[in-house]
Amino acid sequence: MREWVANAGSLPLIFCSSPSFQQRAYSERVILVRTKKKKVLIVDNEIEFASTLAERLRLRKIEAESAFSGEEGLAAAAEFHPDVMLLDLRMPDMGGLDVLSRVKALDPAIEVILLTGHGSFEDGISGMELGAFDYLVKPIDLVLLMEKIAEACRKRSQRK
């Protein structure tokens, strides 16, 4: 039996066909598979950046929420239960590394991708040591970010 996947809107379609031509009319079918929507929480004090990024993720069928401070991010993580958190390293109320360590204590399965416009290589290494999935520098390449989100979600689902 052959299978292949096609994307139709937000649901992938899996087509199955029998190798036998005579049985084909009876065995060809389309199965709708509901996939869990990816949930991403953006924690960044740059309101315009976080809001715009959330909207761009929603256009790509990702459930996205924004928080604009470290404290808001921790509260949102507890309520929203994201698969992935996009976390700015430099925020006025609480540093990103502090948020990272607290969110990992809250839910170690949340994959955290650190974002920064002013960070150093050492910050990235510190974040990875605390359990961050990856570290990206602003301005963010959306294609790369989507790849990293997909990788982080795969890692999270393999862990469960």
N, C-alpha and C positions, 0 to 999 in steps of 0.2 A: 504494500500500500504506500502511495506517495503522499506527502504532506507538504504544503507550502503556506506561507503566511502573507497576507496582504493587509494593508491598513485601510480601514474605511471609517473615517472620522476618528472618534476616540476609542473605538473598539477594533482590535485586530480580528481579521477573519481567517480561519484555518480551513483550507479546502482539502478534502480527502478524496482520493479516487482509487478504485480497485484496479489491479493490473489486468484483470480479465475484462475484455470489451463487453461480453454478454452480460456481465453483472454490473457493468458501469452505470446503467440507467437506474439501478436500484441502490447502488452504493455511493454515488456522488451526492454529497451533501455539504452544506455550509453550516459550520458551527460557530455561533457567536461566543466568544470567550471574554468574560469580564475580567479585566485586569485592574488591580488596585492602582488608583491614581497616586502618583508620587506626591508627597507632601514636603514642601520646602519652606523653611522659616528664614527670613532675611533679617538680620540684626545689624543695623547700621544707623549712626546718628545723622547721616546725610539723608534727610527725608526725601528729597527729590530722587536721589539715586535709588534708594530702597523701594520707593513706590513705583518708579519706572521699571525697575528690574522685576518686581512682583508682577506687574502687568504683562511684561514680555514673557514671563514664565507661564502665566495663565493662558496666553495666546498659544502656547505650545502644550496645552492640556496638562499642566502641572498645577496642583492646588498650592497656591503660594500666599503666605501672610507676611506682614512686615512688623517689626518692632524697632523703635527708634532710640533705645538705650539698653544698657546691659540688664538692668532690673526688669524692664519690659520684656526683654528677650527671654529671661529665665521664667517669668510668669507665663509668657506665650508658649514656651516649650512644654511646660507642665500641662497646659490646657489643650494645645493644638496637636501634640505628639508627632512632630515632624520626622520624616525619614532622614532628612538632611537639613543642617543649619548652615547658612552662609553668614559668617561672622566677621565683622570689621574688627581689626586689632586695636584701633585707636578710637576710643569713645571717652567723652568727658567724665561720665559718672563711674564707670567701671571698665578696666582694661579688658580687651578681648581674651587674654590668657586667663584672667580670673573667671570670666564668663565660661570659657571652655572647661576649666576644671570643675566648676559648679554644675554645668550641664551634664558632664560625664558622670558626676556623682548622682545626679537626678536620674539619668537614663543613659547607661553606657552604650546602648545600641544606636543612639543618634550619631550619624556621621557628620562631622563638622569640617567645612571647607573655610579656611581663613582667607579673608580679603583685606588688602591694605593698599593705600596710596602712598604711605610714608614709612612702611616697615623696613626692617633690615633682614638680612639673611639669618641672623641669629634669632630673630623673632619667629621666623618660620621653623627653624630647628626646634626651638623651645615648644612651639605649638605641636609639632609632630611628636615630641617626647611626651606631651600631655595627652596625646590620643587624637589629634586632628588627622583627618583623612588626607588633606592636601592644603596647599598654600598658593594663592594666586594674587598677582599684583594688578591694581587698577591702572589704567582702564581695562575692564574685563572684556575679553574676546568671548562673545556669546556662544559661539560654536564650541569652543574649548570648555566653557562653563557647563554647557549641556552634556558634553561627554563626561566631565567630572561628576556631575549629578547622577548620570546613569551608572557610572562605575561605583559610586558610593552606594546607590540603591541596591546594586547587585551584591556588593559586599555585605550590606545590612541583611538582605534576604538570605544569603548563604549562612549567616551567623545564626539565624532563627531556627 
